[in-house]
Every structure is written in structure tokens, then in C-alpha cells.
Amino acid sequence: MRVFVTGASGHLGSAVVPELLKAGHSVVGLARSDASAAVLADWGAHVRRGDLDDLDGLREAAAASDGVVHLAFKHDLLATGDYSGAVDADLAAVRALAEGLEGSGAPFVGTSGTAMLAGLNRVGTEDDVLGSGARIDAENVLTAFAGRGVRPSVVRLPPVVHSTLDTTGFVRTLIAAARAAGRSGYLGDGANRWPSVHTLDAARLYRLALEEAPAGTRLHAVDDEGVPFRQIAEGIGRHLGLPTVSIPADEAPTHFGWLAGFVGIDNPTSAELTRERFGWVPAGPGLLDDLGSYFSG
């Protein structure tokens, strides 16, 4: 299968692209820079230059492929506080890519997040479908293309996708915040729970979704269903040799920066249906066991 992949040289892409190539697929990766293009070429992927703002280019690339895996997201906007701008750009890109595949019957694996289920006040499942909201709209637009001759599916990622491949994710941000403040922090009693998954396990699930997921499927790339945030903070503090403390709510923006709006969410999430339906069994270490890899080398 000739697969067009956005975000191909990023954190997830650095695992998904090799996973697809190893399985015998041909990959065309979207690259914004010469450096990204060189990385993709070294892996054995084809390169298409462009970015998420080139909607006509996205439609064209999708139409020329046998399937799409959409990993890209404007994390640079997220880091500046323009979350709505990043979400809007993602929605536009999803619509353009799906339009490029319309009528082909080809698979389109999109990316969403389990954090959208945090307001349920219970363990979220793959069968939970929400009406509207940030990233929810893109998920719903994509799955609706099942009625327009596309085989769409969505992989919901947990807040933490961890491994040595992670250079800019939430764990890296929390480590940087702790270093800057001289203390590792959590909000309240830190009992709120974050699910997580190892990058390589997530990559395998993207491949399974591309190859097997029925139209309209939502999958959860979740290993740890809910790690208490205080334990994450304590692990970071232990590795840095810093105290771990509760950060008052009014100090959260100063301590956590752009991540302040996320650190307090309680997001217990199940992947039981994903495991049953696709035989997906995570093999990588859990988050707390893998924290040490962020401090080695």
C-alpha cells in the first residue's frame, strides 16, 4: 500500500514510518524542511514537500495514495497558547485529506486524544463519542467520511506517549518546568490520572488501524490506564534530585507554562475494546518504568 503520512519525521512519525516500511508498505512522508526530508529519505520513504496549510497539496497527495495516516499537529501553536489555532488547522487538514480520498474506499487513520473524555467522570472507552469540541470536531468530520467512500478510523492518543523518541512531549515539558523551578510539581493532591503508551506500541496500533480497522472505528492507544499525576511528578523529581510539591492553582501558569491547562485533568481511559478487536498487546515498558530513559545519555 502506498501510504501518505503527515508528521512523518516527528515523534510518532519516527516510529510509524519504520513500522509501515517494515510491514512492506511504501511511504510518502510530508516534509516541511530539508532536514526532515533527509531523515525520511534515509529511512527509505519518499518525500513530498509541504505543510498543513497547503490544503490543495494535501488533497492531491491523498488522492495519489492508497491510504493516509495523519499524525501532524501544529504543536508550535500549542506551545504559544494558541490551542484554538492548532485545532482549527488540524480540522482543515483532516477535511482536505479526506476529500482527496473520497470515493476511493481507501483507509484514512486520523489522530485524536483521550483527553477529550476527561469530563466523563468515569473511565473513557472507545465507544464514547462526543458531539463537539476541540479535536472532537475533527474526529467526527473524519468518521463521517465513512458515508463518502472512505474507510476512516481514529487513534486516540493519551496525554503521554513516551520513549527515547520523545523530544518535545508532555514529559519533556514537565522535566523542563521542574528544572526551571527547582522543584517538580503537581496540582492539588496529584490524584488525577493520566493514561500513557510507549511510542512503539502506538506505532503498531496505527499500522493495525490502517490495515484492518472498519470504517468509523475509534481506537485507544493506551497501556497505562491512569497513572496518578503525583507519581509522575515524583518520578521526575527523583531523577532530577529535586523536591516534589503541590503547586497552588494560582501559580500553575508560572510553573507549568502552556501546559498549565492540562496538568489537572483526570483522564482514566480503557483500551480493552481495542485489544479485543485488533489483538493489540502493548509490549513496551509502562510510563513510570520508562521515565529513567528521559535522563540517560
MOPERA-V280426 format. One record per pair of residues at least 4 apart in sequence whose ideal C-beta (glycine too) atoms are under 6 Angstrom apart, sorted by the first residue. I is the first residue (numbers start at 1). J is the second residue. D is the distance in Angstrom with one decimal. If there is no record, write none. Layout:
BEGIN
i=I j=J d=D
i=I j=J d=D
END
This chain:
BEGIN
i=1 j=25 d=4.8
i=1 j=66 d=4.4
i=1 j=67 d=5.4
i=2 j=26 d=4.6
i=2 j=65 d=5.2
i=2 j=66 d=4.7
i=3 j=20 d=5.8
i=3 j=25 d=5.2
i=3 j=27 d=5.4
i=3 j=67 d=4.8
i=3 j=69 d=6.0
i=4 j=28 d=4.9
i=4 j=61 d=4.9
i=4 j=62 d=5.8
i=4 j=65 d=4.0
i=4 j=68 d=5.0
i=5 j=27 d=5.7
i=5 j=29 d=5.1
i=5 j=69 d=4.7
i=6 j=30 d=4.6
i=6 j=70 d=5.0
i=6 j=71 d=5.7
i=6 j=72 d=3.8
i=7 j=13 d=4.9
i=7 j=71 d=3.3
i=7 j=72 d=3.4
i=8 j=13 d=4.2
i=8 j=17 d=5.4
i=8 j=29 d=3.0
i=8 j=30 d=5.8
i=8 j=40 d=5.7
i=9 j=13 d=5.4
i=9 j=36 d=4.0
i=9 j=39 d=4.8
i=9 j=40 d=5.7
i=11 j=165 d=5.7
i=11 j=166 d=5.4
i=12 j=16 d=5.5
i=12 j=71 d=4.8
i=13 j=17 d=5.4
i=13 j=71 d=5.3
i=14 j=165 d=5.1
i=15 j=165 d=6.0
i=15 j=199 d=4.8
i=15 j=200 d=5.4
i=15 j=203 d=3.6
i=16 j=203 d=4.6
i=16 j=206 d=5.0
i=17 j=27 d=5.3
i=17 j=43 d=5.7
i=17 j=45 d=5.6
i=19 j=203 d=4.4
i=19 j=207 d=5.1
i=20 j=25 d=4.3
i=20 j=27 d=5.3
i=20 j=207 d=5.9
i=21 j=27 d=5.9
i=21 j=44 d=5.6
i=23 j=207 d=5.8
i=27 j=45 d=4.1
i=28 j=46 d=4.5
i=28 j=48 d=5.4
i=29 j=40 d=4.2
i=29 j=45 d=4.7
i=29 j=47 d=6.0
i=30 j=48 d=5.6
i=30 j=50 d=5.6
i=31 j=36 d=4.0
i=31 j=37 d=4.1
i=31 j=40 d=5.8
i=31 j=47 d=5.2
i=31 j=49 d=5.7
i=32 j=36 d=5.9
i=32 j=51 d=4.9
i=37 j=47 d=4.6
i=40 j=45 d=4.3
i=40 j=47 d=5.1
i=41 j=47 d=5.9
i=48 j=61 d=5.5
i=50 j=54 d=4.7
i=50 j=57 d=4.5
i=52 j=72 d=5.7
i=52 j=89 d=5.5
i=52 j=93 d=4.6
i=55 j=96 d=4.2
i=58 j=93 d=5.9
i=58 j=96 d=4.4
i=58 j=97 d=5.2
i=59 j=96 d=5.0
i=59 j=99 d=5.5
i=59 j=100 d=3.9
i=62 j=68 d=5.2
i=62 j=97 d=4.6
i=62 j=100 d=2.9
i=62 j=101 d=5.1
i=63 j=100 d=4.2
i=66 j=106 d=5.6
i=67 j=106 d=5.0
i=67 j=107 d=4.3
i=67 j=210 d=5.6
i=68 j=97 d=5.3
i=68 j=108 d=4.6
i=69 j=109 d=4.7
i=69 j=206 d=5.8
i=70 j=97 d=6.0
i=70 j=110 d=5.0
i=70 j=111 d=5.9
i=71 j=111 d=5.7
i=73 j=90 d=5.7
i=74 j=86 d=4.1
i=74 j=89 d=5.1
i=77 j=82 d=4.2
i=77 j=85 d=4.7
i=77 j=86 d=4.1
i=78 j=83 d=5.6
i=78 j=86 d=5.0
i=79 j=258 d=5.3
i=81 j=258 d=5.6
i=87 j=134 d=4.7
i=87 j=135 d=6.0
i=90 j=138 d=5.3
i=91 j=137 d=5.6
i=91 j=138 d=4.5
i=94 j=110 d=5.9
i=94 j=138 d=4.6
i=94 j=141 d=5.9
i=94 j=142 d=5.2
i=95 j=141 d=5.8
i=98 j=108 d=5.9
i=98 j=142 d=6.0
i=98 j=145 d=4.4
i=98 j=150 d=5.8
i=101 j=106 d=4.8
i=101 j=108 d=5.6
i=101 j=150 d=4.8
i=102 j=148 d=5.1
i=102 j=149 d=5.6
i=103 j=149 d=3.8
i=105 j=149 d=5.9
i=107 j=151 d=4.5
i=107 j=210 d=5.2
i=108 j=150 d=5.5
i=108 j=152 d=4.8
i=109 j=153 d=5.4
i=109 j=206 d=5.8
i=109 j=209 d=4.6
i=109 j=210 d=5.2
i=110 j=142 d=4.6
i=110 j=154 d=4.8
i=111 j=155 d=5.8
i=112 j=135 d=5.3
i=112 j=139 d=4.5
i=112 j=154 d=5.0
i=112 j=156 d=4.8
i=113 j=135 d=5.8
i=113 j=156 d=5.9
i=113 j=157 d=5.5
i=114 j=156 d=4.9
i=114 j=158 d=5.0
i=114 j=195 d=5.7
i=114 j=267 d=5.8
i=114 j=269 d=4.3
i=115 j=159 d=5.8
i=115 j=265 d=5.9
i=115 j=267 d=5.5
i=116 j=135 d=5.9
i=116 j=136 d=5.3
i=117 j=124 d=3.2
i=117 j=128 d=5.5
i=118 j=265 d=4.3
i=118 j=267 d=4.4
i=120 j=124 d=5.5
i=123 j=268 d=4.6
i=123 j=270 d=5.1
i=124 j=128 d=5.3
i=124 j=269 d=4.6
i=125 j=270 d=5.2
i=126 j=218 d=4.9
i=126 j=220 d=5.4
i=126 j=273 d=4.5
i=126 j=274 d=6.0
i=130 j=136 d=4.8
i=132 j=136 d=5.8
i=132 j=137 d=5.7
i=139 j=154 d=5.1
i=142 j=152 d=4.8
i=143 j=152 d=5.3
i=143 j=216 d=4.8
i=145 j=150 d=4.1
i=145 j=152 d=5.0
i=146 j=152 d=5.7
i=146 j=215 d=3.7
i=146 j=216 d=4.5
i=151 j=215 d=4.6
i=152 j=215 d=6.0
i=153 j=209 d=4.7
i=153 j=213 d=3.7
i=153 j=217 d=4.3
i=154 j=218 d=5.0
i=155 j=206 d=5.8
i=155 j=209 d=5.8
i=155 j=219 d=5.1
i=155 j=221 d=5.4
i=156 j=220 d=5.2
i=157 j=161 d=5.7
i=157 j=221 d=5.4
i=158 j=195 d=3.7
i=158 j=196 d=5.2
i=158 j=197 d=5.7
i=158 j=222 d=5.3
i=159 j=170 d=5.6
i=159 j=194 d=4.9
i=160 j=170 d=5.5
i=160 j=171 d=5.9
i=160 j=194 d=5.8
i=160 j=196 d=3.9
i=160 j=287 d=5.8
i=161 j=197 d=5.7
i=161 j=199 d=5.5
i=161 j=202 d=5.6
i=162 j=166 d=5.8
i=162 j=171 d=5.7
i=162 j=196 d=5.9
i=162 j=287 d=5.5
i=162 j=290 d=5.2
i=163 j=198 d=5.5
i=163 j=199 d=3.8
i=164 j=293 d=5.1
i=165 j=199 d=4.9
i=168 j=172 d=5.8
i=173 j=259 d=5.2
i=174 j=236 d=5.8
i=175 j=236 d=5.7
i=177 j=255 d=5.9
i=177 j=256 d=5.5
i=178 j=184 d=4.0
i=178 j=236 d=5.3
i=178 j=240 d=5.8
i=178 j=242 d=5.8
i=181 j=255 d=5.4
i=183 j=242 d=5.5
i=183 j=243 d=5.1
i=183 j=245 d=5.2
i=184 j=233 d=4.7
i=184 j=236 d=4.6
i=184 j=237 d=3.4
i=184 j=242 d=5.4
i=184 j=244 d=4.6
i=185 j=233 d=6.0
i=185 j=245 d=5.9
i=185 j=247 d=3.9
i=185 j=255 d=5.2
i=186 j=190 d=3.5
i=186 j=229 d=5.0
i=186 j=230 d=4.7
i=186 j=233 d=4.3
i=187 j=247 d=6.0
i=187 j=263 d=5.7
i=187 j=264 d=4.5
i=190 j=229 d=4.9
i=190 j=230 d=2.6
i=191 j=228 d=5.6
i=192 j=229 d=5.1
i=192 j=264 d=5.9
i=192 j=266 d=4.0
i=193 j=226 d=3.0
i=193 j=228 d=5.8
i=193 j=266 d=5.6
i=193 j=268 d=4.8
i=194 j=227 d=5.5
i=194 j=229 d=5.8
i=194 j=267 d=5.9
i=195 j=222 d=4.6
i=195 j=224 d=5.8
i=195 j=225 d=5.6
i=195 j=226 d=5.6
i=195 j=269 d=4.3
i=196 j=224 d=4.5
i=196 j=287 d=4.0
i=197 j=201 d=5.4
i=197 j=202 d=5.0
i=197 j=221 d=4.9
i=197 j=222 d=5.7
i=197 j=223 d=4.6
i=198 j=284 d=2.8
i=200 j=284 d=5.5
i=201 j=282 d=4.2
i=201 j=284 d=5.0
i=202 j=221 d=4.3
i=205 j=221 d=4.9
i=205 j=280 d=5.4
i=208 j=212 d=5.5
i=208 j=278 d=4.9
i=209 j=213 d=4.2
i=209 j=219 d=5.6
i=213 j=217 d=4.1
i=219 j=274 d=4.7
i=220 j=271 d=4.0
i=220 j=274 d=4.9
i=222 j=269 d=5.0
i=222 j=271 d=4.0
i=223 j=282 d=4.0
i=224 j=286 d=5.1
i=224 j=287 d=5.3
i=225 j=268 d=5.7
i=225 j=269 d=6.0
i=225 j=270 d=6.0
i=226 j=268 d=3.7
i=227 j=231 d=5.8
i=227 j=232 d=5.9
i=227 j=287 d=5.4
i=233 j=244 d=5.1
i=234 j=244 d=4.7
i=235 j=288 d=5.6
i=235 j=291 d=4.4
i=237 j=242 d=4.7
i=237 j=244 d=3.8
i=239 j=295 d=4.6
i=247 j=251 d=5.4
i=247 j=252 d=5.6
i=247 j=255 d=4.9
i=251 j=255 d=5.6
i=252 j=256 d=5.4
i=252 j=260 d=4.3
i=253 j=260 d=4.6
i=256 j=260 d=4.2
i=256 j=263 d=5.4
i=259 j=263 d=5.9
i=271 j=275 d=5.8
i=273 j=277 d=5.9
i=274 j=278 d=6.0
i=274 j=280 d=5.7
i=275 j=280 d=5.4
i=285 j=289 d=4.2
i=285 j=290 d=4.4
END
